[in-house]
Amino acid sequence: MNIGDISSTEETVGVAVVNYPAPILSSMEDVIQNTRKMSSMLEGAKRGVPGLDLMIFPEYSLQGFKP
């Protein structure tokens, strides 16, 4: 395993902590669009890092703040 690799076994969990800025969202459509963006990030990360089991995002990353 190289430095920076994420791997998991039956006894361990591969975890990534994401520095994702909490967005300003003003409608349900904005929330849905942000959800799709985050889902795309998750899919890409899983393809690029197969040992990844869990991604942790900051609070309000999904639903954002309402102005």
Wavefront OBJ file of the C-alpha trace (Angstrom):
o trace
v 0.000 0.000 0.000
v 1.354 3.434 -0.967
v 1.167 6.551 1.181
v -2.234 8.123 0.667
v -3.919 4.883 -0.395
v -7.205 3.873 1.181
v -7.817 0.192 1.677
v -10.065 -1.996 3.751
v -10.201 -5.599 4.888
v -12.731 -7.691 6.759
v -11.310 -6.167 9.953
v -10.885 -2.549 8.814
v -12.872 0.198 7.106
v -11.519 2.529 4.407
v -12.617 6.062 5.335
v -12.251 9.418 3.563
v -13.098 12.771 5.135
v -14.210 15.317 2.549
v -13.642 19.055 2.855
v -16.877 20.091 1.126
v -18.113 23.666 1.560
v -21.690 23.994 2.772
v -23.611 25.451 -0.178
v -26.250 28.184 -0.134
v -29.419 26.552 -1.491
v -32.766 28.285 -1.825
v -35.066 25.672 -3.363
v -35.775 21.972 -3.412
v -34.397 21.841 -6.964
v -31.093 23.244 -5.644
v -30.998 20.488 -3.018
v -31.704 17.827 -5.655
v -28.971 19.228 -7.912
v -26.501 19.276 -4.995
v -27.470 15.699 -4.115
v -26.674 14.627 -7.677
v -23.321 16.433 -7.519
v -22.410 14.701 -4.249
v -23.569 11.324 -5.599
v -21.331 11.811 -8.619
v -18.410 12.561 -6.290
v -19.126 9.365 -4.346
v -19.308 7.260 -7.501
v -16.056 8.716 -8.840
v -14.276 8.190 -5.531
v -15.428 4.587 -5.329
v -14.222 3.913 -8.890
v -10.868 5.568 -8.197
v -10.375 4.113 -4.716
v -11.995 0.656 -4.557
v -11.004 0.185 -0.890
v -13.154 3.151 0.136
v -16.073 2.124 2.345
v -17.179 5.408 3.912
v -17.006 9.094 2.963
v -17.681 11.657 5.665
v -18.987 15.086 4.664
v -19.411 18.117 6.949
v -22.846 18.934 8.293
v -25.094 20.921 5.949
v -23.199 19.632 2.915
v -26.284 17.960 1.491
v -29.140 20.347 2.306
v -26.975 23.489 2.546
v -27.986 26.768 4.104
v -31.022 28.749 3.079
v -30.422 32.501 2.713
l 1 2 3 4 5 6 7 8 9 10 11 12 13 14 15 16 17 18 19 20 21 22 23 24 25 26 27 28 29 30 31 32 33 34 35 36 37 38 39 40 41 42 43 44 45 46 47 48 49 50 51 52 53 54 55 56 57 58 59 60 61 62 63 64 65 66 67
